[in-house]
Amino acid sequence: MNRVDFAFHGGLFWKEWHKSKGMFLAFLAYMLYIHPISLVLGMNRAVAEDLDRAYPFIRVVLRRLQPGGADGWALIALIAGVVISAQLMGEERRGRTIEFVLAMPFSRGQMFFNKYLFGLASFVAVYLINALSLAVVVAANYGVLAEYIEFYTIAQWLWTQVVLFAALLSFTLVFSMIAGNSIASIVLTVVFLAFPVGIAGLIRDNAMIIFNWSWGEVAEYMNFLDVGADLSLFSYFFADGDILLSRWPFLLLFSAVLFLVGQRLFVRNPMERNGELLMFYPLERVLRVGVTVCAMLLAGSFFRPYDGGLTLALIARYLVGGAFGYWVTETAIARSRAKG
């Protein structure tokens, strides 16, 4: 039964609904509050006081619908999206129900496909309800809001958010197939969401220290690191201008590729490792090296020496940081095996 397939099954789909409906309804309530409900509150304030006083509040809400208008509220939505996506598989592993489901006449590929389909349908429903509610509020107050927002802006916002969360769902599910528990899945997803940008920043910082470069010299000599922003899914949630509107085909392709990767990983998951940090032994070596190198670079970026250059103090920080990163990784892997 370990095959890759794309067969919809109503029983599997509704199982996901009964298991995850609480989180998605809470997410829907949150999104309704920061968009249509906040806009209604702003309009009520405009009626009670005047538009000039209420406009700054209304502008903040409308700004969230513009490309590049994401704010702290959007960051919370992003984190919520990661947690909800990770729990689609994490709850099965934590509750030890995954073996029970796989004992039924479903393939692993079919189980993964229905989890993804449920997650995607739920995110689409959340944003579609928000978009329709926003359209109703704008239509009811069109005389006032016409110069600030158009209906096509709401449609663009709906499309870009659906594409972003489809990519986020695929991205998170890949790490849910790599990680053996929901906490590890969430941590790995959050880390790798910003990893391309973060590692590029650490390399720049350490190059400045070792070679005594200025920011201008780093930008000139290491401009190839700018690709990190293009490879970081996190940066797309806060992209400026019309980047999302021009790069949505790339994000859809990114989502489709990661979906296939995640499904194939799940087909090959050794279920006896449920509950451990990682599902595949070879990835433990990769994690050790990755965490060690990142901790080393992070330690090098802190407490920069005034004289700069490759000093003994810098080498000592590299050694301490690398040793600490390796110890943290080894401890996490050992403890997860004891619990698994």
C-alpha positions in Angstrom: 0.0 0.0 0.0 3.0 2.3 -0.1 2.3 3.9 -3.4 1.9 7.5 -4.6 -1.7 8.3 -5.7 -4.1 11.2 -5.8 -7.4 9.6 -5.0 -9.9 11.6 -3.0 -11.6 9.8 -0.2 -14.5 11.4 1.7 -13.8 9.4 4.9 -10.2 10.6 5.1 -11.2 14.2 4.2 -13.9 14.4 6.9 -11.6 12.7 9.4 -9.3 15.7 9.0 -12.2 18.1 9.5 -13.3 16.5 12.8 -9.7 16.4 14.0 -8.7 20.0 12.9 -11.9 22.0 12.7 -11.2 23.8 16.0 -7.9 25.2 14.8 -9.3 26.3 11.4 -12.3 27.9 13.0 -10.1 29.8 15.4 -7.9 30.9 12.4 -11.0 32.0 10.6 -12.2 34.1 13.6 -8.8 35.7 13.8 -8.7 36.6 10.1 -12.2 38.0 10.2 -11.2 40.2 13.1 -8.1 41.7 11.6 -9.9 42.4 8.2 -13.6 42.9 7.8 -14.5 43.3 11.5 -11.7 45.9 11.9 -12.9 47.7 8.8 -16.5 47.8 10.2 -15.1 49.2 13.5 -13.3 51.8 11.6 -16.4 52.8 9.6 -18.4 53.0 12.9 -15.7 55.2 14.3 -16.0 57.4 11.2 -19.7 57.8 11.8 -19.4 58.5 15.5 -16.5 61.0 15.1 -15.4 62.0 11.6 -13.6 60.4 8.6 -10.4 62.4 9.1 -10.0 61.0 12.6 -11.0 57.4 11.6 -9.0 57.3 8.4 -5.6 56.4 10.0 -7.3 53.3 11.6 -9.1 52.4 8.3 -5.9 52.9 6.3 -4.0 50.4 8.5 -6.7 47.8 7.7 -6.8 48.5 4.0 -3.0 48.5 3.9 -3.0 44.9 4.9 -4.7 44.1 1.6 -2.0 45.7 -0.5 1.1 43.8 -1.9 3.8 44.4 0.7 1.3 45.6 3.3 1.8 42.7 5.7 2.3 43.8 9.3 2.6 42.1 12.7 -0.9 40.7 12.4 0.2 39.0 9.2 3.2 37.5 11.0 0.8 35.9 13.5 -1.3 34.6 10.6 1.9 33.1 9.1 2.9 31.4 12.4 -0.7 30.1 12.8 -0.6 28.7 9.3 2.6 26.8 10.1 1.2 25.4 13.4 -2.1 24.3 11.7 -0.3 22.7 8.8 2.2 20.9 11.0 -0.7 19.5 13.2 -2.3 17.8 10.2 0.4 15.1 10.5 1.7 15.8 14.0 -1.6 14.9 15.7 -1.5 11.5 14.0 2.0 10.8 15.2 1.4 12.2 18.7 -1.9 10.2 19.2 -0.4 7.1 17.6 -3.4 6.9 15.3 -1.3 6.9 12.1 -0.7 3.1 12.4 -4.4 2.5 12.8 -5.3 4.6 9.7 -2.6 2.9 7.7 -4.0 -0.5 8.7 -7.2 0.4 6.7 -7.4 0.0 3.0 -5.8 3.3 2.2 -2.3 3.8 0.7 0.1 6.3 2.3 0.0 8.4 -0.8 -3.8 8.6 -0.6 -3.7 9.6 3.1 -1.1 12.3 2.4 -3.1 13.6 -0.6 -6.3 14.0 1.4 -4.5 15.7 4.2 -3.1 18.2 1.8 -6.4 18.6 0.0 -8.2 19.3 3.3 -5.6 21.8 4.4 -5.7 23.6 1.1 -9.5 23.7 1.0 -9.6 25.0 4.5 -7.1 27.8 3.8 -9.0 28.7 0.6 -12.3 28.8 2.6 -10.9 31.0 5.3 -9.6 33.6 2.8 -12.6 33.3 0.5 -15.0 34.1 3.5 -12.7 37.0 4.4 -12.7 38.4 0.9 -16.5 38.1 0.5 -17.0 39.8 3.9 -14.6 42.6 2.9 -16.4 43.0 -0.4 -19.8 43.4 1.5 -18.3 46.0 3.8 -16.8 48.0 1.0 -20.0 47.8 -1.1 -22.0 49.0 1.9 -19.7 52.0 2.4 -18.6 52.4 -1.2 -19.3 56.2 -1.2 -16.6 56.6 1.5 -14.2 53.8 0.6 -14.2 54.1 -3.2 -11.2 56.3 -3.3 -9.2 54.1 -0.9 -9.9 50.6 -2.2 -11.3 48.8 -5.2 -12.9 45.4 -5.5 -10.1 44.2 -7.7 -7.7 44.9 -4.8 -9.6 42.4 -2.7 -9.5 39.9 -5.5 -5.8 40.3 -5.9 -5.3 39.9 -2.1 -7.4 36.7 -2.1 -5.4 35.2 -5.0 -2.0 36.0 -3.6 -2.9 34.8 -0.1 -4.2 31.5 -1.4 -1.0 31.0 -3.4 1.1 31.9 -0.4 -0.7 29.5 1.9 -0.7 26.7 -0.6 3.1 27.1 -0.7 3.3 27.3 3.1 1.2 24.1 3.4 3.4 22.2 1.1 6.6 23.5 2.7 5.3 22.6 6.2 4.1 19.2 5.2 7.6 18.3 3.8 9.1 19.0 7.2 6.2 17.1 8.8 7.4 14.1 6.8 11.0 14.6 7.9 10.3 15.3 11.5 8.9 12.6 13.8 6.8 14.8 16.0 4.8 18.0 15.7 7.1 20.2 17.8 10.1 19.3 15.6 8.1 19.9 12.5 7.1 23.4 13.6 10.6 24.3 14.7 12.2 23.0 11.5 9.6 24.8 9.3 10.1 28.1 11.1 13.8 27.8 10.9 13.9 27.0 7.2 11.3 29.5 6.2 13.8 32.2 6.7 17.0 30.1 6.4 18.1 31.4 3.0 17.9 35.0 4.2 19.3 34.2 7.6 22.4 32.2 6.5 23.2 34.9 3.9 23.1 37.5 6.6 25.4 35.4 8.9 27.9 34.9 6.0 27.9 38.7 5.3 28.5 39.5 9.0 31.4 37.1 9.3 32.9 38.3 6.0 32.8 41.9 7.4 34.6 40.7 10.5 37.3 38.5 8.9 38.1 40.8 5.9 37.4 44.1 7.6 34.9 45.0 4.9 32.4 47.7 5.0 28.7 47.2 4.1 29.4 48.6 0.7 32.2 46.2 0.1 30.2 43.2 1.3 27.3 44.3 -1.1 29.8 44.5 -4.0 31.8 41.3 -3.4 29.0 39.1 -2.1 26.0 40.3 -4.1 25.3 36.7 -5.1 23.9 36.2 -1.6 20.9 38.4 -2.6 19.4 35.2 -4.1 18.6 34.2 -0.5 15.6 36.6 -0.5 14.3 35.0 -3.7 14.6 31.5 -2.2 13.1 32.4 1.2 9.3 31.7 1.4 9.2 34.0 4.5 10.2 37.0 2.4 7.3 36.6 0.1 4.8 37.1 2.9 6.3 40.5 3.4 7.3 41.3 -0.2 7.2 44.9 -1.4 5.3 46.2 -4.4 4.0 43.8 -7.0 6.4 41.0 -6.4 3.6 38.6 -5.4 1.5 39.5 -8.4 4.4 38.8 -10.8 5.8 35.7 -9.1 2.7 33.7 -8.3 3.5 31.1 -11.1 6.8 30.4 -9.4 5.1 29.9 -6.0 2.5 27.6 -7.5 5.3 25.5 -9.1 7.2 25.6 -5.8 4.0 24.4 -4.0 3.5 21.5 -6.5 7.1 20.3 -6.4 7.1 20.3 -2.5 3.8 18.5 -2.5 5.2 15.7 -4.6 8.4 15.6 -2.4 6.3 15.4 0.8 4.1 12.7 -0.6 7.1 10.6 -1.6 8.8 11.1 1.8 5.6 9.9 3.5 5.5 6.8 1.4 9.0 6.0 2.6 8.5 7.0 6.3 9.8 4.4 8.7 6.8 4.4 11.0 8.8 2.8 13.9 10.5 6.2 14.3 7.3 8.1 15.1 7.9 10.5 18.0 11.6 10.9 17.3 13.3 14.1 16.1 13.8 13.0 12.5 12.3 10.1 10.6 15.4 9.3 8.5 18.8 8.5 10.1 20.9 10.1 7.3 19.3 13.4 8.0 20.7 13.4 11.5 24.2 13.9 10.1 22.9 16.8 7.9 21.2 18.3 11.0 24.4 18.0 13.1 26.5 19.8 10.4 23.9 22.4 9.7 23.3 23.4 13.3 27.0 23.3 14.1 27.9 25.6 11.2 25.0 28.0 11.9 25.9 28.2 15.6 29.5 28.8 14.8 28.6 31.7 12.4 26.1 33.1 14.9 28.8 33.1 17.7 31.2 34.8 15.3 28.7 37.6 14.6 28.2 38.4 18.4 30.7 40.4 20.4 32.7 41.5 17.4 36.3 42.4 18.2 37.2 46.0 17.7 40.3 45.2 15.7 38.5 42.9 13.3 40.2 40.2 11.3 40.6 36.5 12.0 41.8 36.9 15.6 42.2 34.3 18.3 39.1 35.7 20.0 37.1 35.1 16.8 38.4 31.6 16.4 37.6 30.8 20.0 34.0 32.0 19.5 33.7 29.8 16.4 34.9 26.8 18.4 32.6 27.5 21.3 29.6 28.2 19.1 30.2 25.1 17.0 30.6 22.9 20.1 27.4 24.3 21.6 25.5 23.7 18.3 26.7 20.1 18.1 25.8 19.5 21.8 22.3 20.9 21.4 21.7 18.7 18.3 23.1 15.5 19.9 21.0 16.2 23.1 17.8 16.7 21.1 18.3 13.6 19.0 19.1 11.4 22.1 16.1 12.7 24.0 13.8 12.2 21.1 15.0 8.6 20.7 14.3 7.9 24.4 10.8 9.2 24.1 10.1 7.6 20.7 
